[in-house]
Amino acid sequence: MEIAKNITTGILAFDFGASSGRAILGNLKDDKLELIEVHRFSNDPVMFGAHLQWDILKLCHEIKQGILKCKISGINIESIGVDTWGVDFGLLDEKGELISNPYHYRDERTKGMMEKCFEYVPKEELFRRTGLQFEAYNSIYQLLSMVESKSSILKIARTLLFMPDLFNYMLTGKRYTEFTEFTTSQLYNYEEKSKDKYVIEKLKIPNDIFAPLIMPGAEVGFVKESICRELGIKPIKVIAVGGHDTASAVAAIPSIEDNPVFISSGTWSLLGMENDEQIINDKVYKYNFTNEGGTNNKVLLMKNIMGLWIIQECKREWEKQGINLGFGEIVKMAKAEKSGVSFIDPDNELFYEPGNMPSKIKEYCKNTNQNEPQSIGQIIRCVEESLALKYRWAIDKLEEITNKKINTIHVIGGGIQDKLLCELTASATGRKVIAGPVEATAIGNLIIQAQALGKIKDQKHGRQIIRNSFEMEEYIPKNHEEWDGNYTKYLKMLGLE
């Protein structure tokens, strides 16, 4: 790795996704932000015995490697911030030792736990208290599975730390729970502005394992002495950012509007709107939207939609068959195919777990009396059009919930590199799409750190810096009548007409 010789100082963001992670150095100068990728690494879950788990020791090692590479390049790191995916956590014993590898949110231990939870706390009551959508991977169901199985791990646990908090603990020895990450658990009560003790008690989850809450921008501590000795560095400040990667990504929306509408596009698609407070009502409950914590005292009203996961799994399956194609190649094949032939519901449980995704897509189409896509291009075209149409459904429901007209959608994150999906999103929704920045999560992470360090005045200033620093691409809707017809067919297929 080579860093420009004129850069001697910077802010370091560690951004962990579901399949990879990276260390991104930010250099802020003259109201512009320069990004330098210092270190990139894979994040590969491991099936150990009967359970899918995260390789936490490898990931901690990669954090140290990112810091070390900056040191070797002569960079003075002013601060560090860590963001990850939501819901997953590690448990520490009474001596502060990690008891086991954190479980992966796709692990099967949560099967049936949602229904079991409603026996203790009725579904609507749980929603009214927490404002969160119902998804099998939520932390609440992971914990309930441990309660129900009389887990020996849970019995000796003294502290629960969500993934970004666990990495911060590794670095500093300090135990805190960052607000945005905790809100993904379905155990946070917005009215009480704390953990929901009533729900925790009803589910017999130990109440004393939760660490104190801190907000994005708070100082966690400094890199502890043992790591400083190991790496040969001076203490570095560690700042809590939007620990949940979606919160950090939304902080990087380059919008001049209040409460912008966004799609954070990656393995998952998080579609929603930034609000000043939570919205908990019958429509949010009916459409299974969610209220999750944002940065700068915002609340994100969102719909979780399966994103590029389905395409990633297709690609993995084809690679097993010896068909090695780049992402750009399969998208090019899809672009050449006819529109409106067949659709899937990306959020159907059939597509949730890994394993032969092309066959699952064909099975879904067969079961819904549609033409079965056969070629690689047809399969990918089916998935991408279905995602775009599901976005339209969610945007329509967002307008209905908020009584606000939505004309522009900001698409951020790695998914913007799929230009076909951006084009389809604009046409299917009938709304202008502004795509960028691609590194939204790392940028938002860096912006929150810069605010905490006093380098940026506020969120508005941060978003101006993002507009100054990164190019955006606009997509205008096309073929309006054709997409209205596709949408009618799609709703009929889902039984929503």
Secondary structure, DSSP 8 states (H G I E B T S, - for coil): ----TT--EEEEEEEE-SSEEEEEEEEEETTEEEEEEEEEEE---EEETTEEE--HHHHHHHHHHHHHHHHHTT-EEEEEEEEB-SS-EEEE-TTS-B-S--B-TT-GGGTTHHHHHHHHS-HHHHHHHH-----TTSHHHHHHHHHHTT-HHHHH--EEEEHHHHHHHHHH----EEHHHHGGGT-EETTTTEE-HHHHHHTT--GGGB--EE-TT-EEEE--HHHHHHHT----EEE---SBHHHHHHTT---SSSS-EEEEESSEEEEEEEESS---SHHHHHTT-EEEE-STT-EEEEEEEE-THHHHHHHHHHHHTT----HHHHHHHHHTS-SSS----TTSGGGTS-S-HHHHHHHHHHHTT-----SHHHHHHHHHHHHHHHHHHHHHHHHHHHT----EEEEESGGGG-HHHHHHHHHHHTSEEEE--TTHHHHHHHHHHHHHTTSS-SHHHHHHHHHHHS--EEE----HHHHHHHHHHHHHHHT--
